[in-house]
Amino acid sequence: MAKVKITLTRSLIGHKKNQILTAKSLGLNKIGDFKVAERNPLIDGKINVISHLISVEDAE
C-alpha cells in the first residue's frame, strides 16, 4: 500500500466537533503536526472529513 504524509495546516478552533475528533484520531493536535499512514479506505474517509484543514502528500 502507498503511504501518505498528513499535516495539519489550519487551526481546529471553531470547527465542528466531529472534525476536531477526526484530527485527534489521526494524532494531529497542533498546527504543523504530521503523521505518515498507510493509505486505506479508513484513512481516505478521515482525509475527506478534514480536507480543508490538512495537506496530504505522498510519503516514501
Secondary structure, 3 states (H helix, E strand, C coil): CCEEEEEECCCCCCCCHHHHHHHHHCCCCCCCCEEEEECCHHHHHHHHHCCCCEEEEEEC
